Amino acid sequence: MAGIAEAVWFEAARSAAVRRESLPDVGPSDIRVRSLYSGISQGTEMLVYRGEVPADTALDLPTLEGSFGFPVKYGYAGVGCVAEVGGEVTAVRVGDRVFVHHPHQSEYVVPAKLAVPLPADLDPALGVFFANVETALNVVLDAHPHLGDSAAVFGQGVVGLLVTQLLRRAGVSSVVTIDPSAARRCLSLRVGADSSVGPESAAELIRDIAAGRGTDLAIEASGNPAALGAALDAVGVEGTVVVASWYGTKPVSLPLGDRFHRDRLRLVSSQVGKLSPALGPGWDRGRRTRLSVGLLSQLTLDPLITHRFALRSAPEAYRLVDRCPGDTGQVIFTYGEGNV
């Protein structure tokens, strides 16, 4: 056996624990990765932690273990250093830094094809953003923004903050963001929003900045079902609302009886597992991956990291994110020399 690793498991709703487990041998097409950092997702991962995912939902990554009925080993934002490669592996070498969609674990063995090589000059802590950058990029691609459009982004967690930055890069001329957290609103202005308000002030501000006609686009990235109705209210005639949130078991009630019908509003689901067919043959997952890796050194990411925990403090980290979501941005686990 290759050794023993420590991994985070959710043993029940709101119960995280660090377990020790044996590693398999490295096969011909495998690599062994020694972790440097991994990031907690405040969206999907926290739904899993809180037990808000239907228990019979299938796991959608080959690196996950268990079930959503608990226990489950979950997470998908790991950065590490390649420590060993199988005899058939040529794409990466020992010493390379890679991103892997893997749960929080000190060391692991995976097929080499699952590793995304990271630039040697990139701060490896920023590599944990790859999954969320890819998600945010997919959201913007699904929104199909046009030069000069106006947009409202509901939710300024990590994905929302990335969407805000990418919309500006895509040529959107006016971006208003909505979040109940004052800290997140300040960060939103720092990364490119023109204005940022709490939910109670959103409708009035959007009317003012959109000359009474509503925005062209609205992105719902808050994870709060109530925000989806507000997003529908924010857009004008023929406007598009893109749903980036996964609500899990939370019920969603929408006002579809008036403006949604008469103003021909569009409600679009965005999920990172697929690319929009409207992008045509020029886009595939490889192109999206390459662009996302390049964006890691171009976007404003470092201020989004608000807390660092050693893996052994995982239960404390999850409690913090669960109880104080507005006070936390990207929370990361550190391993080995990264421990603080």
Secondary structure, 3 states (H helix, E strand, C coil): CCEEEEEEEEEECCEEEEEEEEECCCCCCEEEEEEEEEECCCCHHHHHHCCCCCCCCCCCCCCCEECCCCCEECCCCEEEEEEEECCCCCCCCCCCEEEECCCCECEEEEEHHHEEECCCCCCHHHHHHHHHHHHHHHHHHHHCCCCCCEEEEECCCHHHHHHHHHHHHCCCCEEEEECCCHHHHHHHHHCCCCEEECHHHHHHHHHHHCCCCCEEEEEECCCCHHHHHHHHHHEEEEEEEEECCCCCCCCCCCCCCCHHHHCCCEEEECCCCCCCHHHHHHCCHHHHHHHHHHHCCCCCCHHHEEEEEEHHHHHHHHHHHHHCHHHCCEEEEECHHHCC
